């Protein structure tokens, strides 16, 4: 039987920190955007209190979560845990997410406060302010036995950082972020450091979508703003026409000028030569 809470129950907090994997889901505000679901593994996450969840965000080829959380007016995020051993359970944490980018004051503060052991390739810490918690049965989730964490990503970025520290500039994390983490697949801006490095080093970001649906970076939000501007302009014109023709506004100078303009248009000669006749 599913249950909902406004905050994480204490017994559930203990269960959360014992898990080995969880999923993160976000989406852009646009109806044309793509919902993203990302698996996260490792022991680099925490529950400092009943309304807060954080996890260390490792660098990868995608950055949908960051882009969605940074989108103005967005920030929506859902965290999903499953029990793969012991009693069945599904846990969801709904809330608003914040992106604390690597090297920022907020990042340094939470790393110190939560005693987070960062790894090479860490690009941010994601903090979720929880407003709803939900548990459900999970009877259909199969049993799995945990073997070990994969260390491939950690080892890859450790070597990359070492090469950069030896003086190989192209191996810098900022250059990687500019190439792969500056924009989302829908064309929303991503890591601020990636965007900055892209301009500084003239790095062209990779194209993440192919085919007719592939947007240009920055076009998802801008395209919908253009539509909104057209709608506003049409509504404004409609209101102006109604004001000019409604009897309640007949004594206003603007209304009289509009009526005069309409009269001029409607009284134009109808015998004007057609375009076909001129040609």
N, C-alpha and C positions, 0 to 999 in steps of 0.2 A: 504494500500500500504506500503510495507516494505521500510525502509530507513536505511542507514548506515552512521556512523559518526566515526571520529578518536578519539573523546572524548565525554563525557557525556554532553548533552545539559543541561543548567541550570534548565529549567522547569522539565526535567526528574529527575534531582538530587533531587528536592523537592518531586517528586512522589515516588522515591525509599525509602526514609526514612519513608514514611507513610505506607509501606507494612508490613504485619505480617508474611509472609513466603516466602522463596525462595529456589531454588534448586542449588546444586553444582555438576558439572560433571567433571570427570578426567578419565584418562586411562594410563596404562603403555605403554612404547614404543614397547614392544613385540607384535607381531601379535597374539600370543597365550594368551595374558593377557585379563583381563575382564574390560570392561568399567564400571565405577561406577557412580551412581546418588544418591545423598543424599539430603533429605529435611532438611531445617533448619528453626526453628521458634524462635520467640522472638524479642526483640528490641535491641539486642547487635550486631549491625553492623553500619557501617557508610561510608560516601562518603566525605572524607576530601578535595578532589579536583576533577577536571573533568577527571582525568586519574587514580584515585586510589579508590579502594574499600577494606574494611576490614570487617572481622566478627570474633566474639569470638567463638572458637571451643571447644565445650564441650566434655568431655570424654564419650566414648561409647564403645560397644563391637567390633566395626570395626574401621579401620584407613586407609582406601584406599586412601583418599585424601592426607593425609600426606605422605604416601609411594610414591605416584605418583609425588608429587611436589618435593620430595627429591631425586628422581631418577636422576642420572647424565644425562644431556642432555634433560631432560623432563621439568617439571614445567607447562605444559599446563593446563588451567582451563577455564571453562565456568560457568558463573553465570546466572541463569534464574529467572526472575520475571514475575508473571501474575497478571492482574487486576481481582479481584473477585467481585468488586463493582464499580459503576460508568462506565465511558467510557471504552470499551475493549482495552486491550494493552498487548503485550508480549514484554519483554525486555531481550536482551542477552548482557552480558559483556564478551568479549574474552580477555584473557591476560595470563600473567605468574604469578604464585603464589609463595609466600615465606612463610615458616613455622617459626614462632617465638615461640619457645617452652617455656612453663611455667618456669619462673625463669631465663631465659636467658637475657643478656643485651638488646637485641632487643625487647624482650617481655616487660621488665620493661619500656623501653623508650616509646613504643607506648601506653602503658597503661596510662602513665603519660601525654603524649602529647595529646591524644584523650580523656582523662578523662574517661576511660573505667571503669565501675563498674563490677569487676570480681566476679564470683560465685564459690563456692566450686565445684571442678571437672573440672574447666577450664584447658585444657591441652595445648592450644596454641592460638595465634591470627594469622589468615591467612590473608595475604595482597596480593591483586591482582594489578599488574601493567597492566593497560588496554591499548590495542592497537587497539581495534575495538569495536564499539557499534552498535547494531542492534535492530530496533523496527519493529513489525509487528502487524497485526490487532487484533488477538485474538478473533475473532467472535465465535469460537467454544468452548471457555472456559466458563463454566457455572457460574452463580452467586452463591456466598456463603456468609453467614452472619457470621462475627467473633463473637465468644462467649467469649473466654478467652484463655490465655496461659496455657499449661500444666506445672505443677510444680513438677511432679513426679521425674524427673531426678535431678533437683536441690535439692529437699528434700533428695533424696537417698544419694547423695554425701556429703551433709551437715552432715548427721548422720555418714557417713563413716569417714569423717575428724574428727568429734568429738570423735569417738571411738579410732582413732589413737592418738589423742592428750591426751587421757586418758591412753595411754601406751600400747594399743593393736597393736603390730608391724605389724601383718598380714593385717591390714586395711590401710596401707600406700598406697598412690596413685601410688608411684613408683612400688610397687609390682603388682598392678592392671595393670599398663601400660606394665610391663614385661610380664604378662600373656596374655593380649589381644591386646595390641597396639604396640608390638615390630616388628610384621611382618604383611604383607598384605595377602590376600587370595591367591595371586599368588606367595607368597614367597619372596616378596621384603621387605627390611628392612624398619621399620617405625620409631617410636619415638626414638630419641637418648637416652633419659632418660630411656625408657623402655628396650632398648638393654643393657644399662649399668647395670640397676638393675637386669636384667635377669642373667648376669654373676656374679654380686656381691652376689645375694641371691640364685643362682643355681635354677632358676625358669624355668621350661619347658613351652614354649608358647603353647597355645591351637592350635589344628589343625582346620583350618577354612574351608577347603573343604573336601569332601568325594568322594569316588569312584576312578576310574582310572585316572580322570583328576587332582586329588589332587597332587600338587607339594610339594617337600621338600623345606623348607625355604632356600632361597639363590640360588635355582636352576634355576629360570626363566632367570635371566640375565646370569648366568654362562653357562647354556646350549647353549645359543645363541652365547656366546663368543667362546665356543669350536667349534661350526660349522664354525664360522668365521676363526678360526685358521686353520682348515682343508682346507678351501677354499684357504686361503693365501698360505699354504704349497703346494697345488696342482698347483696353478698358478706359484709359484716360480720354481717348478720342470719343468713345461711346458716351461717356459722362458729359463731355463738352457739347456734343450734339443734342443730348437730352436737355441740358441746361439751356441751350439756345432756342429750343423749340417748345419748351414747356411754358404754359401761360403764367406760372408762378414767378418766372424770372423776366417778364416782359419789360420791366422798368430798368433793368440793369444795362448799362452802356455796352458791355461785352456781348450781352444777349442780342441787343439790337444790331450790333456789327455782324454777328454770326448770321442773324436772319437776313441781313442785307446781302451777305455773301451767298447764302443759299438761294436767295431770290435771283441774283445775277446769274448763277449757274443754271438754274431751271429756266430762265428766260432767254437763254442763248438760242440763236436761230437754228432751226432743225434742218435747213436746206444746205448746210455746209457740204462741200464736195467730199466724197469718201476717199479713203486712202487709195482704193483701187482706181478711182477716177483720176486722181492726181498722177498716179503712176501710169 
